[in-house]
């Protein structure tokens, strides 16, 4: 007999719809406060003590020789966590990336040399770093299960004619280059610039997905070879409005939300999938085939018994969210996708946060839309959502700087954690660290880890430059300009 767990993130947790004992608000302690009287994880330098090297990759824990390994663990409530160094002193891209070529690199950021012609005096490392930090943003994503990463640097301020080309670099965790994709693609230079890239990400089958602001989707493998011809996720018909508000890449594909409230989703399938899956998809779903494949209209695969799957293809489903929003007088503020492996219908479900503090769910097999009516549980419109690896919980960050964790069915609210005292802005990234905690990253603040009972840990990551979070099924990779490490709950067998 299995004993119900007291941890609401645990798979054995059995909480009912009215389990109000788990509605945990902020515990009165500001996790961003470095005052020793309120924050036990304050930086030692701020306490007037000698700086400890606990955040240094080169001397990971600063422990005396012979100290037991558990001395480096930090406790989130009663759960021990550890930081595991993977690679130190990483030179992203290797020597060939930092010497010569048309691109200057700093960490995972890459900057066109032509841009410096406008600023000929900005040649030293400090000035280059400052220029990168203030005029560009670098997106970094990773393949699941410790796979390769991809990085792209995009302009964010001012006129961008000097930044007319960028490159998506695919690298190993040790920094070795695997492939490079130049953007805009040949023939697209007049229509697109690097600032048109809205989102990038990997599926669980190592497909690199790039979504542009007009919903154009590009797909590549780890060698940088194109998998499908470029296609628009949203139809470009009259009144469809393809300027995107938000896009997200999930383990099975990508979903987009336009400024005009229209939305759509693309799933990527290959020869490992059952051809019958097409039969259970929505009747309006359209198929995207590789350039060297025969057309879908010729009946190469129709989803029937005996039909074969192509080596790779896309399945695009348009979702009637604009009409639903107009009928109920709200707009959408965020989008997230629950993969088909975690749903009862065996098709992905698209979750859309609304401007009136609720969430609607779209069944992509039927395009039916259901309002979960969680207005009494959510304090403000949700600006970011992310699912736990097991699909049972949803972490939401609201406009009022509240982190809310709720069950996917929206029957049980697990946590309310107020972060407004530390920052009035949403975090740069919000990810799950395994299934037991949520990690949030603010620039110049570091990483905040929040547990299911309102416990928290703060990891300052001082002198590490830019940070990027890559969630894993049992941990979270932390990638910086110089190193890679893992934040992980100590396995019960070890603890």
Beta strands, then each sheet from edge to edge (+ up, - down):
strand 1: 74-76
strand 2: 79-87
strand 3: 103-106
strand 4: 109-112
strand 5: 136-142
strand 6: 149-155
strand 7: 166-171
strand 8: 177-183
strand 9: 197-202
strand 10: 208-212
strand 11: 216-220
strand 12: 226-232
strand 13: 244-250
strand 14: 253-258
strand 15: 263-270
strand 16: 286-289
strand 17: 312-319
strand 18: 332-338
strand 19: 349-354
strand 20: 359-363
strand 21: 368-371
strand 22: 382-387
strand 23: 393-398
strand 24: 402-407
strand 25: 413-418
strand 26: 429-433
strand 27: 437-442
strand 28: 446-451
strand 29: 456-459
strand 30: 467-471
strand 31: 475-480
strand 32: 484-489
sheet 1: 1+ 2- 32+ 31- 30+
sheet 2: 3+ 4-
sheet 3: 5+ 6- 7+ 8-
sheet 4: 9+ 10- 11+ 12-
sheet 5: 13+ 14- 15+ 17- 16+
sheet 6: 18+ 19- 20+ 21-
sheet 7: 22+ 23- 24+ 25-
sheet 8: 26+ 27- 28+ 29-
end
